[in-house]
Amino acid sequence: MLNDIDNHDALVLGGQAFASRLLLGTGKFADASVMMRAVQAAGTQLVTVALRRCDRDRPHDALLEPLLSRKDLVLMPNTSGARTAAEAVRAAYIARDLCGSRFVKVEIHPNPHHLMPDAIETYEAARQLARDGFVVMPYMPADPVLAKRLEEVGCASVMPLGSAIGSGQGLATAELLRLIIRDARIPVIVDAGLRSPAQAAAALELGCAAVLVNTAIAVAGDPPAMAEAFAQAVQAGRKAFRAGIMTTGEASATSPLTAFLRHEG
């Protein structure tokens, strides 16, 4: 059981504890076998799935079936494809009925040309779903004001983008992420834009609670190996953050020699 984790630094979402701080998206993989090997290598415990894959009554769905068979995984349906709050709320209810998960990733991006999340519709959908007992994890612009509003209406986390979906531009929003993290009382999870394990480590060093990665792993030459690399990077970034990263400043010798060089006698 995930709630029995012997880990004083667990990630807690919706009252449930997770040892892994790497969340995994399940789109874009070549096939189910590659996807499951990547899930295994990542050590992830929370995976996102598109609504169309959430039907327990479709045994021919080769992608959903192996995920459902893993009792150590929590599925988080996403509302990708929704263009309004009403569509996202409807999708969340359908997904909960079909795959049995209280978790939902609210994802509303009405413009297919840039896939930026709609702040107004995202807020409204998150407000309704949190009120109705969902564990709501909204994908959102890196907006400190919106992040606080989403926290206030009961979201379990906020998931600001690092950069545009699938762009691989990394933490382009780093300064805004710092503001969100500073004021947040819920986990801040970077979602979208990460290209490399180094960027994932940087997000954790910044103070993010976790990262969600899909494209960078799914389209890698060796997805399971890349998943393992991301897992190691996330662990290193979290350890560095907890250890306390040195501040920047002017040059300072690590072993001053001034006394040695001042010859007296």
Disulfide bonds with the S-S distance in Angstrom:
none
